[in-house]
Amino acid sequence: ATAAAEPDGVVIEMRDRADQPISGLAFSGELERPATEAGKRPLMFREIRPGRYEARAGGLTGAWDFTAHATSRTGEHFAADRRLTWP
């Protein structure tokens, strides 16, 4: 999995071991400032193409801690934490 800061939000790319996109995941996430609990922002993701999930979150600047949770159609769970930075 990869997560990236985009000008209008966050993009996650999910691929399996054979480098094929993983579709149909239910994703949720949250952004939080690293030094404070102020400014928590929940994120709702949608699949914009196979294996690529996007959440809109405008007006972001600086460093944010990103937490993502995904569930597959078969009930498998995935969680990840990343630090993302916007200009």
N, C-alpha and C positions, 0 to 999 in steps of 0.2 A: 504494500500500500504506500502511496505517496500522498502528501497533503501540501498544498501551496497557497500562499497568500496571493489573491488576485485583486485588481483595483476595486471590484464591487463585492468581494466576499472571499469564500474559501472553496477550493476545488479539491476533491479526493479522487484519485485513480486507483481502482482495485483490479488486480490481475492475479491469476493462479500461477502455479509453478511452471506451466507450459506457456506462460506469458499471454494467456487468453483473458479477455475482460470478464469480470465477475458481475453479472447483472442481477437485478431483482432484490438487492439488499435494502433493508429498512434502516436508514441512518438518522442519528440525532447527534448533536454536538453542542459545545459551549466554548465561548471565548472568555478569558478572565485575565485581568492585568496581573503580571508576575509579582508585583510588590504589594498588592492590596486586593481585597475582596470587592472593592467598589468597581462598578462597571461591568458586572457579569452580563454576557449576552448569549442567550440561547440561540441555536441555529437549527433550522429545518432544511434538510437536504432533499433534492429531487434528482433523479437520474436523467441526465440530459442526453446521453448516448450510452451504449453498452459499456459498463464499467467506470463511467465518469459521473460523479455526483457533485452537485453545486448547491451552495447556500449563499444567499444574498445577505450582505451586512455592510452597508455603506458607512462612510465617514471614519474608517479606521486609520489610525496612525500609530507608529511605534511598535513595541513588542507586546505580544499577547500569548498566553498559554492556551493551546487548543486541545480539547478532549473530544474524541469521537467514539461512538458506540454504534455497531451495526449488528443486525440479525439477518441471517439468511432465511430462505423459505423453508428450510429443513430444521430451523431452530438453532443453528450454530451461531455463536457469538464472537465478536471481534471488538477489541478496544485498543485505542492508541492515544498517546499524548505527544504533542509536538509544540515547539515554540515557533510561532510565525511572526514575521515582521513586515510592516507596511511602512512606506516612506512618510 
